[in-house]
Amino acid sequence: MEMQQVRYFIAVAKTLNFTRAAEECNVSQPALTRAIKLLEDELGGELIRREGRLSHLTDLGQRMLPLLRQCYDSAITAKAVAKSVRKGEVAALTIAVARHFDLSLLTPLLAEMRRAFSGVQLKIKRGSAAQIAQMLRNGEIDLAVGGPLGESWDRLEAWPMFTESFDLVVTPDHALANRNAPELDVELFHAERFLLHCGADLSEEDTDRLAAAGINLHQAHEVDSCSDFAELVTAGFGVGVAPSSTLRAAPLRRLRHNALDLHRSVAVYTVAGRMRSREGATLLNMLRSADWSSVH
């Protein structure tokens, strides 16, 4: 079995069209067809059944796809690691972090990892849940940290870190700053403008709960940067709604609202079967074994 054959099969499985798959692989269609036929001969059965312009995977093809994709990803990663070792290149560790996640929660672990691997090059990417899921699929990142991705597939691994609530965020001199949770009722919010963090990737159910708590979503300001969010709250643009782990260092007052009843789980995400560097494996183990009980 050759990796080229596997690559062609994966391309056809994605496009369900031999012509488009050949174009993606930059090879002639006859060459792609011959390679897949050799792969089918080796595996002992038909993988793809052609029906006019479109094709579909056979039962064997469906069963082989995740295994061959894992095999191909591991081979590509192994070649990249070997190339880096030969060239003496600095090891790079690429991490995707949800826009709403406070990086200060990770910096102690990153600092500890840097002491173990002084030459590591960190690449931190921010993204929405959908963007992070796509980066994981495409192999652009080693691991990701954030809330629910809104989708799952057979190779996606999620290691829960903590569950957090959502708080109201105001300036210390705001009229609500000295009230406690039982005093915060729906009537108090009728005259308030709110700010939402788009990076929190709220579901329809989440927005329904916000509306039920008296928060006017139609007039709410929306930002996707934590620093912009803090800046607008500080400038008096309104009451913020944010996960409790965010803006930990900002000089803002956080309020628990009993009627809000909004929670989210934060996890570290990886892709099963994808080869990890020493640095990536070390950080994953540190994230999984860390004590997150102080974050809520």
DRENDO-1510 file (C-alpha; in Angstrom, 1 decimal, always signed):
<recs>
REC; n; res; u; v; w
REC; 1; MET; +0.0; +0.0; +0.0 .
REC; 2; GLU; +1.4; +3.4; -1.0 .
REC; 3; MET; +0.5; +6.7; +0.6 .
REC; 4; GLN; -0.2; +8.1; -2.8 .
REC; 5; GLN; -3.0; +5.5; -3.3 .
REC; 6; VAL; -4.4; +6.4; +0.1 .
REC; 7; ARG; -4.3; +10.1; -0.7 .
REC; 8; TYR; -6.2; +9.6; -4.0 .
REC; 9; PHE; -8.8; +7.5; -2.2 .
REC; 10; ILE; -9.4; +10.1; +0.5 .
REC; 11; ALA; -9.8; +12.8; -2.2 .
REC; 12; VAL; -12.4; +10.7; -4.1 .
REC; 13; ALA; -14.2; +10.0; -0.8 .
REC; 14; LYS; -14.4; +13.7; -0.1 .
REC; 15; THR; -15.5; +14.9; -3.6 .
REC; 16; LEU; -17.4; +11.7; -4.7 .
REC; 17; ASN; -16.1; +12.6; -8.2 .
REC; 18; PHE; -13.1; +11.1; -9.9 .
REC; 19; THR; -12.5; +14.2; -12.1 .
REC; 20; ARG; -12.5; +16.7; -9.2 .
REC; 21; ALA; -10.4; +14.4; -7.1 .
REC; 22; ALA; -7.8; +14.1; -9.8 .
REC; 23; GLU; -7.7; +17.9; -10.1 .
REC; 24; GLU; -7.3; +18.3; -6.4 .
REC; 25; CYS; -4.4; +15.8; -6.4 .
REC; 26; ASN; -2.9; +17.4; -9.5 .
REC; 27; VAL; -2.8; +14.1; -11.4 .
REC; 28; SER; -4.5; +12.7; -14.5 .
REC; 29; GLN; -7.8; +10.9; -13.9 .
REC; 30; PRO; -6.6; +7.6; -15.5 .
REC; 31; ALA; -3.6; +7.6; -13.1 .
REC; 32; LEU; -5.9; +8.2; -10.1 .
REC; 33; THR; -8.3; +5.5; -11.2 .
REC; 34; ARG; -5.4; +3.0; -11.6 .
REC; 35; ALA; -4.0; +3.8; -8.2 .
REC; 36; ILE; -7.3; +3.3; -6.5 .
REC; 37; LYS; -7.8; +0.0; -8.4 .
REC; 38; LEU; -4.5; -1.2; -7.1 .
REC; 39; LEU; -5.5; -0.2; -3.6 .
REC; 40; GLU; -8.8; -2.1; -4.0 .
REC; 41; ASP; -6.9; -5.2; -5.2 .
REC; 42; GLU; -4.7; -5.1; -2.1 .
REC; 43; LEU; -7.6; -4.7; +0.3 .
REC; 44; GLY; -9.6; -7.4; -1.5 .
REC; 45; GLY; -12.7; -5.5; -2.4 .
REC; 46; GLU; -14.4; -2.5; -4.1 .
REC; 47; LEU; -14.0; +0.7; -2.2 .
REC; 48; ILE; -15.8; +3.1; -4.5 .
REC; 49; ARG; -18.8; +2.4; -6.8 .
REC; 50; ARG; -19.2; +4.8; -9.8 .
REC; 51; GLU; -22.6; +5.8; -10.9 .
REC; 52; GLY; -22.5; +8.3; -13.7 .
REC; 53; ARG; -20.7; +11.5; -12.7 .
REC; 54; LEU; -21.1; +10.9; -9.0 .
REC; 55; SER; -19.7; +8.0; -7.0 .
REC; 56; HIS; -20.3; +6.6; -3.5 .
REC; 57; LEU; -18.4; +4.5; -1.0 .
REC; 58; THR; -19.1; +0.9; -0.7 .
REC; 59; ASP; -19.5; -0.7; +2.8 .
REC; 60; LEU; -15.8; -1.6; +2.6 .
REC; 61; GLY; -15.0; +1.9; +1.6 .
REC; 62; GLN; -16.9; +3.4; +4.5 .
REC; 63; ARG; -15.1; +1.1; +6.9 .
REC; 64; MET; -11.7; +1.8; +5.4 .
REC; 65; LEU; -12.0; +5.6; +5.2 .
REC; 66; PRO; -11.3; +6.5; +8.9 .
REC; 67; LEU; -8.5; +3.9; +9.1 .
REC; 68; LEU; -6.8; +5.1; +5.9 .
REC; 69; ARG; -7.3; +8.7; +6.8 .
REC; 70; GLN; -5.6; +8.1; +10.2 .
REC; 71; CYS; -2.8; +6.2; +8.4 .
REC; 72; TYR; -2.3; +9.0; +5.9 .
REC; 73; ASP; -2.3; +11.8; +8.6 .
REC; 74; SER; +0.2; +9.8; +10.7 .
REC; 75; ALA; +2.5; +9.3; +7.7 .
REC; 76; ILE; +2.4; +13.0; +6.8 .
REC; 77; THR; +3.1; +14.0; +10.4 .
REC; 78; ALA; +6.0; +11.5; +10.7 .
REC; 79; LYS; +7.6; +12.9; +7.6 .
REC; 80; ALA; +7.3; +16.5; +8.8 .
REC; 81; VAL; +8.8; +15.6; +12.2 .
REC; 82; ALA; +11.6; +13.7; +10.6 .
REC; 83; LYS; +12.3; +16.6; +8.3 .
REC; 84; SER; +12.4; +19.0; +11.2 .
REC; 85; VAL; +14.8; +16.8; +13.1 .
REC; 86; ARG; +17.2; +16.5; +10.1 .
REC; 87; LYS; +17.2; +20.2; +9.6 .
REC; 88; GLY; +17.6; +20.9; +13.3 .
REC; 89; GLU; +14.6; +23.2; +13.1 .
REC; 90; VAL; +12.9; +24.7; +16.2 .
REC; 91; ALA; +9.9; +22.6; +17.2 .
REC; 92; ALA; +6.6; +24.5; +16.7 .
REC; 93; LEU; +3.5; +23.9; +18.8 .
REC; 94; THR; +0.3; +25.4; +17.3 .
REC; 95; ILE; -2.6; +25.9; +19.6 .
REC; 96; ALA; -6.1; +27.2; +18.8 .
REC; 97; VAL; -7.8; +29.1; +21.6 .
REC; 98; ALA; -11.4; +30.1; +21.7 .
REC; 99; ARG; -11.9; +33.9; +21.4 .
REC; 100; HIS; -13.7; +33.9; +24.8 .
REC; 101; PHE; -11.0; +32.0; +26.6 .
REC; 102; ASP; -8.6; +33.9; +28.8 .
REC; 103; LEU; -5.0; +32.9; +27.9 .
REC; 104; SER; -3.8; +33.7; +31.4 .
REC; 105; LEU; -5.3; +30.4; +32.4 .
REC; 106; LEU; -2.8; +28.6; +30.2 .
REC; 107; THR; +0.3; +30.7; +30.6 .
REC; 108; PRO; +1.6; +28.9; +33.8 .
REC; 109; LEU; +1.4; +25.6; +32.0 .
REC; 110; LEU; +3.0; +27.1; +28.9 .
REC; 111; ALA; +5.8; +28.5; +31.0 .
REC; 112; GLU; +6.4; +25.1; +32.6 .
REC; 113; MET; +6.5; +23.4; +29.2 .
REC; 114; ARG; +8.9; +26.1; +27.9 .
REC; 115; ARG; +11.3; +25.2; +30.8 .
REC; 116; ALA; +11.3; +21.6; +29.6 .
REC; 117; PHE; +11.6; +22.5; +25.9 .
REC; 118; SER; +13.4; +25.8; +25.8 .
REC; 119; GLY; +13.5; +25.8; +21.9 .
REC; 120; VAL; +9.8; +25.4; +21.4 .
REC; 121; GLN; +8.1; +28.0; +19.1 .
REC; 122; LEU; +4.5; +28.7; +20.1 .
REC; 123; LYS; +1.9; +29.6; +17.6 .
REC; 124; ILE; -1.4; +30.7; +19.2 .
REC; 125; LYS; -4.5; +31.1; +17.0 .
REC; 126; ARG; -7.9; +32.5; +17.9 .
REC; 127; GLY; -11.1; +31.4; +16.3 .
REC; 128; SER; -14.8; +30.6; +16.7 .
REC; 129; ALA; -16.0; +27.1; +17.5 .
REC; 130; ALA; -16.6; +26.4; +13.8 .
REC; 131; GLN; -13.1; +27.7; +12.8 .
REC; 132; ILE; -11.4; +25.7; +15.5 .
REC; 133; ALA; -13.2; +22.5; +14.4 .
REC; 134; GLN; -12.1; +23.1; +10.8 .
REC; 135; MET; -8.5; +23.8; +11.9 .
REC; 136; LEU; -8.5; +20.5; +13.8 .
REC; 137; ARG; -9.9; +18.6; +10.7 .
REC; 138; ASN; -7.3; +20.2; +8.4 .
REC; 139; GLY; -4.4; +19.4; +10.7 .
REC; 140; GLU; -3.5; +23.1; +11.1 .
REC; 141; ILE; -3.2; +22.9; +14.8 .
REC; 142; ASP; -1.8; +20.4; +17.4 .
REC; 143; LEU; -4.6; +21.0; +20.0 .
REC; 144; ALA; -7.3; +23.4; +20.9 .
REC; 145; VAL; -8.9; +24.8; +24.0 .
REC; 146; GLY; -12.4; +26.2; +24.2 .
REC; 147; GLY; -16.0; +25.6; +24.7 .
REC; 148; PRO; -18.2; +23.2; +22.8 .
REC; 149; LEU; -17.3; +23.0; +19.1 .
REC; 150; GLY; -20.9; +22.4; +18.0 .
REC; 151; GLU; -20.0; +19.2; +16.1 .
REC; 152; SER; -18.3; +15.9; +16.5 .
REC; 153; TRP; -16.7; +13.2; +14.4 .
REC; 154; ASP; -15.2; +9.8; +15.1 .
REC; 155; ARG; -11.7; +11.1; +15.5 .
REC; 156; LEU; -12.4; +14.2; +17.6 .
REC; 157; GLU; -11.2; +13.8; +21.2 .
REC; 158; ALA; -12.5; +16.1; +23.9 .
REC; 159; TRP; -10.9; +16.2; +27.4 .
REC; 160; PRO; -13.1; +18.2; +29.8 .
REC; 161; MET; -11.3; +20.8; +31.9 .
REC; 162; PHE; -14.0; +22.7; +33.8 .
REC; 163; THR; -17.6; +23.9; +33.6 .
REC; 164; GLU; -18.3; +27.6; +34.0 .
REC; 165; SER; -21.3; +29.8; +34.4 .
REC; 166; PHE; -21.9; +33.1; +32.7 .
REC; 167; ASP; -21.8; +36.4; +34.7 .
REC; 168; LEU; -22.9; +39.9; +34.3 .
REC; 169; VAL; -19.9; +42.3; +34.0 .
REC; 170; VAL; -20.1; +45.9; +35.1 .
REC; 171; THR; -17.8; +48.7; +36.2 .
REC; 172; PRO; -17.3; +49.1; +40.0 .
REC; 173; ASP; -19.4; +52.3; +40.0 .
REC; 174; HIS; -22.3; +50.9; +38.1 .
REC; 175; ALA; -25.7; +51.0; +39.8 .
REC; 176; LEU; -25.9; +47.2; +39.8 .
REC; 177; ALA; -22.4; +46.7; +41.2 .
REC; 178; ASN; -23.4; +46.5; +44.9 .
REC; 179; ARG; -26.5; +44.3; +44.4 .
REC; 180; ASN; -26.4; +40.6; +45.1 .
REC; 181; ALA; -28.0; +37.8; +43.1 .
REC; 182; PRO; -31.4; +37.7; +44.8 .
REC; 183; GLU; -31.8; +41.5; +44.1 .
REC; 184; LEU; -31.2; +41.1; +40.4 .
REC; 185; ASP; -34.6; +40.6; +38.7 .
REC; 186; VAL; -35.8; +41.0; +35.2 .
REC; 187; GLU; -37.4; +44.4; +35.9 .
REC; 188; LEU; -34.0; +45.9; +36.6 .
REC; 189; PHE; -32.7; +45.1; +33.1 .
REC; 190; HIS; -35.4; +46.8; +31.1 .
REC; 191; ALA; -33.5; +50.0; +30.9 .
REC; 192; GLU; -30.0; +48.4; +30.4 .
REC; 193; ARG; -28.0; +47.9; +27.2 .
REC; 194; PHE; -26.0; +44.8; +27.1 .
REC; 195; LEU; -22.8; +43.6; +25.5 .
REC; 196; LEU; -22.3; +40.0; +24.2 .
REC; 197; HIS; -19.1; +38.3; +23.4 .
REC; 198; CYS; -19.6; +36.7; +19.9 .
REC; 199; GLY; -16.7; +34.4; +20.6 .
REC; 200; ALA; -18.7; +32.6; +23.3 .
REC; 201; ASP; -20.6; +30.9; +20.4 .
REC; 202; LEU; -24.0; +30.9; +22.1 .
REC; 203; SER; -26.5; +28.3; +20.9 .
REC; 204; GLU; -30.1; +29.1; +20.2 .
REC; 205; GLU; -31.0; +27.5; +23.6 .
REC; 206; ASP; -28.5; +29.9; +25.3 .
REC; 207; THR; -30.0; +33.0; +23.7 .
REC; 208; ASP; -33.5; +31.8; +24.7 .
REC; 209; ARG; -32.3; +31.7; +28.3 .
REC; 210; LEU; -30.7; +35.2; +28.1 .
REC; 211; ALA; -34.0; +36.5; +26.7 .
REC; 212; ALA; -35.9; +34.8; +29.5 .
REC; 213; ALA; -33.6; +36.5; +32.1 .
REC; 214; GLY; -34.7; +39.9; +30.8 .
REC; 215; ILE; -31.7; +40.6; +28.5 .
REC; 216; ASN; -32.7; +42.4; +25.3 .
REC; 217; LEU; -30.6; +40.7; +22.6 .
REC; 218; HIS; -32.0; +42.8; +19.8 .
REC; 219; GLN; -30.2; +45.9; +21.0 .
REC; 220; ALA; -27.1; +44.3; +22.5 .
REC; 221; HIS; -23.7; +45.3; +21.3 .
REC; 222; GLU; -21.6; +42.5; +19.9 .
REC; 223; VAL; -17.8; +42.1; +20.0 .
REC; 224; ASP; -15.5; +39.2; +19.4 .
REC; 225; SER; -12.4; +40.4; +21.3 .
REC; 226; CYS; -12.0; +40.2; +25.0 .
REC; 227; SER; -10.0; +43.4; +25.1 .
REC; 228; ASP; -12.7; +45.3; +23.1 .
REC; 229; PHE; -15.4; +43.8; +25.4 .
REC; 230; ALA; -13.6; +45.1; +28.5 .
REC; 231; GLU; -13.0; +48.5; +26.9 .
REC; 232; LEU; -16.7; +49.0; +26.0 .
REC; 233; VAL; -17.9; +47.9; +29.5 .
REC; 234; THR; -15.4; +50.2; +31.1 .
REC; 235; ALA; -16.5; +53.0; +28.9 .
REC; 236; GLY; -20.1; +52.6; +30.0 .
REC; 237; PHE; -21.6; +51.1; +26.9 .
REC; 238; GLY; -23.6; +48.6; +28.9 .
REC; 239; VAL; -23.7; +45.5; +31.0 .
REC; 240; GLY; -21.6; +42.7; +29.7 .
REC; 241; VAL; -22.5; +39.0; +29.6 .
REC; 242; ALA; -19.5; +36.8; +29.7 .
REC; 243; PRO; -18.2; +33.4; +30.8 .
REC; 244; SER; -16.9; +33.5; +34.4 .
REC; 245; SER; -13.3; +32.5; +33.4 .
REC; 246; THR; -12.8; +35.5; +31.1 .
REC; 247; LEU; -11.5; +39.0; +31.9 .
REC; 248; ARG; -10.0; +37.8; +35.1 .
REC; 249; ALA; -7.4; +40.6; +35.3 .
REC; 250; ALA; -9.8; +43.4; +34.2 .
REC; 251; PRO; -10.8; +45.9; +37.0 .
REC; 252; LEU; -14.5; +45.0; +36.5 .
REC; 253; ARG; -17.2; +43.7; +38.9 .
REC; 254; ARG; -18.8; +40.3; +38.2 .
REC; 255; LEU; -22.3; +39.6; +39.2 .
REC; 256; ARG; -24.1; +36.2; +39.4 .
REC; 257; HIS; -27.7; +36.3; +38.2 .
REC; 258; ASN; -29.7; +33.4; +39.4 .
REC; 259; ALA; -32.2; +33.6; +36.5 .
REC; 260; LEU; -29.4; +33.5; +33.9 .
REC; 261; ASP; -28.8; +29.7; +34.4 .
REC; 262; LEU; -26.2; +29.6; +31.6 .
REC; 263; HIS; -23.3; +27.3; +31.7 .
REC; 264; ARG; -20.7; +25.9; +29.3 .
REC; 265; SER; -18.0; +23.2; +29.4 .
REC; 266; VAL; -14.4; +24.0; +28.5 .
REC; 267; ALA; -12.2; +21.3; +27.1 .
REC; 268; VAL; -9.0; +20.6; +25.3 .
REC; 269; TYR; -9.5; +19.0; +21.9 .
REC; 270; THR; -7.2; +16.8; +19.8 .
REC; 271; VAL; -7.6; +14.4; +16.9 .
REC; 272; ALA; -7.2; +10.7; +17.5 .
REC; 273; GLY; -4.5; +8.9; +15.6 .
REC; 274; ARG; -2.6; +12.0; +14.7 .
REC; 275; MET; +1.0; +11.9; +15.7 .
REC; 276; ARG; +1.9; +14.4; +18.4 .
REC; 277; SER; +5.3; +16.0; +19.0 .
REC; 278; ARG; +6.9; +15.7; +22.4 .
REC; 279; GLU; +5.9; +19.2; +23.1 .
REC; 280; GLY; +2.3; +18.7; +22.1 .
REC; 281; ALA; +2.0; +15.4; +24.1 .
REC; 282; THR; +3.5; +17.1; +27.1 .
REC; 283; LEU; +1.1; +20.1; +27.0 .
REC; 284; LEU; -1.9; +17.8; +26.5 .
REC; 285; ASN; -0.9; +15.7; +29.6 .
REC; 286; MET; -0.4; +18.9; +31.6 .
REC; 287; LEU; -3.8; +20.3; +30.6 .
REC; 288; ARG; -5.5; +17.0; +31.5 .
REC; 289; SER; -3.9; +16.6; +34.9 .
REC; 290; ALA; -4.1; +20.3; +36.0 .
REC; 291; ASP; -6.4; +21.3; +38.8 .
REC; 292; TRP; -9.1; +23.5; +37.4 .
REC; 293; SER; -11.3; +23.5; +40.5 .
REC; 294; SER; -10.6; +27.2; +41.1 .
REC; 295; VAL; -12.1; +28.1; +37.8 .
REC; 296; HIS; -15.9; +28.3; +37.8 .
</recs>
